[in-house]
């Protein structure tokens, strides 16, 4: 008789073999890491960003990966991304909404047009792509969406004033909840990750400056910023069958920042 405990593979639900995953903002930093992690778990990855040359360099590393340039502030570009991904690979099983931008300006000085642009990229574009990919997932009766939010969608930035970024990421957190509840009985799960301070193009100035690093160390209970691999577990958990009873949640990975 086979011992059920011996046959149990607790890592099996984290595999993504046979699935198609789309990652936006994949031309550098965390987005490129997300693409590599999903590929490592067995997914066929579609990488997307505005910088086509960087995408081509990334797909050269990832067997079977496809590069489709996209500007998430351009609705027609979003529709084309989804159409080409489905057209070439037949489906979208996982969507990682990672593309984003920020502006550091005092609230009294930030131009309204700048505020609008940040929301267009970080929130409106994320919704549009979730909607476009979500229609295919709903028709298939399955799919997972992982939105990359931020701790600044949960708490104020304060000393680094970013009204538009904070507002957009707070919108991502509640949009995650709303779409999750709307689609929960139709097989599509929607969750988010809220990273704390991690090295990326967006945070280069903070990590490249001793004062910025002191700020991060002083205000993070664990006394340091995150390392990019420390988001791997949250990403795979939410993207895979390891989280089949989880939807509408924001997983915070911040070294204790929001627990203070």
C-alpha positions, -999 to 999 in steps of 0.1 A, spaced: 0 0 0 13 35 -9 19 57 21 -1 90 13 24 110 32 53 96 12 34 105 -21 27 140 -10 47 167 -28 41 200 -10 60 219 -37 38 206 -66 11 233 -63 37 260 -69 45 246 -103 32 265 -134 39 239 -161 17 243 -192 6 278 -182 11 311 -200 21 341 -178 22 378 -189 45 401 -170 45 439 -176 73 462 -168 96 433 -176 125 452 -192 144 456 -159 146 451 -122 117 434 -104 97 428 -136 126 409 -152 130 389 -120 93 380 -119 96 367 -155 126 346 -146 108 332 -116 76 323 -134 97 307 -162 117 287 -136 84 274 -122 75 260 -157 54 288 -172 57 301 -208 63 337 -202 52 368 -223 74 397 -213 62 432 -220 75 468 -216 82 498 -237 119 490 -243 118 463 -269 156 459 -270 157 449 -233 129 425 -238 147 407 -266 177 403 -244 155 388 -217 137 363 -239 171 351 -252 176 337 -216 142 321 -213 134 292 -235 100 296 -252 94 332 -239 78 358 -261 84 395 -261 55 419 -269 63 456 -264 35 476 -247 29 510 -232 3 505 -204 -8 542 -208 -19 534 -243 -52 515 -246 -46 503 -281 -12 490 -270 -28 470 -242 -54 455 -265 -26 445 -289 -6 428 -261 -35 406 -251 -45 398 -287 -9 388 -296 -4 368 -265 -36 348 -270 -30 346 -307 5 332 -304 1 310 -272 -36 304 -271 -43 316 -236 -34 337 -206 -34 319 -173 -14 344 -152 -11 382 -154 15 401 -133 7 438 -135 41 452 -126 45 483 -149 45 516 -130 61 550 -125 65 575 -97 71 612 -91 86 626 -59 72 661 -55 54 680 -26 17 679 -30 15 716 -34 39 716 -63 29 684 -82 13 694 -115 -22 680 -120 -11 667 -154 17 647 -137 -7 634 -111 -30 623 -139 -2 606 -158 9 585 -128 -26 573 -123 -30 566 -160 0 543 -159 -3 528 -124 -40 524 -120 -60 530 -153 -36 509 -174 -35 482 -148 -73 481 -148 -75 481 -186 -50 452 -189 -67 432 -161 -100 437 -179 -87 427 -213 -69 396 -200 -96 389 -175 -122 384 -203 -101 355 -217 -97 341 -182 -134 343 -174 -142 326 -207 -118 298 -198 -131 297 -162 -97 300 -146 -68 325 -142 -48 344 -117 -39 381 -116 -12 394 -94 -10 432 -91 22 449 -78 10 475 -54 32 491 -27 34 498 10 26 533 -1 -8 521 -10 -13 512 26 5 540 45 16 575 37 51 582 23 56 614 43 93 623 41 94 614 4 62 631 -9 45 611 -37 9 620 -37 2 606 -72 21 573 -65 5 568 -31 -30 575 -45 -25 551 -75 -12 523 -53 -40 527 -28 -63 524 -58 -46 492 -69 -52 477 -34 -89 483 -35 -93 475 -72 -77 442 -64 -104 436 -38 -132 447 -61 -122 426 -91 -115 396 -68 -150 397 -54 -166 403 -88 -149 373 -104 -145 350 -74 -173 326 -85 -161 326 -121 -127 310 -116 -105 340 -116 -85 351 -86 -71 386 -81 -44 394 -55 -17 419 -49 18 421 -35 28 453 -16 66 455 -16 85 477 8 119 491 -2 135 470 -29 162 479 -54 148 488 -88 151 516 -113 124 535 -94 144 534 -62 179 537 -76 184 571 -60 175 559 -26 197 528 -27 225 547 -44 227 574 -17 240 568 18 214 591 33 187 571 15 200 538 27 202 552 63 165 562 60 156 527 49 176 510 76 163 534 103 126 530 94 125 493 85 122 471 116 145 444 100 171 471 95 175 468 58 159 470 24 146 439 6 165 417 -18 148 409 -51 146 372 -44 126 379 -13 95 385 -35 98 352 -52 78 332 -27 49 357 -26 47 358 -64 47 320 -68 22 316 -40 -3 340 -56 3 330 -92 0 292 -86 -24 266 -72 -7 270 -39 -32 298 -32 -65 284 -47 -85 297 -17 -69 331 -16 -84 361 -35 -87 398 -28 -57 399 -6 -26 421 -5 5 403 7 29 428 23 66 421 19 83 450 37 106 439 65 80 451 90 76 487 77 38 488 79 38 470 113 54 499 131 
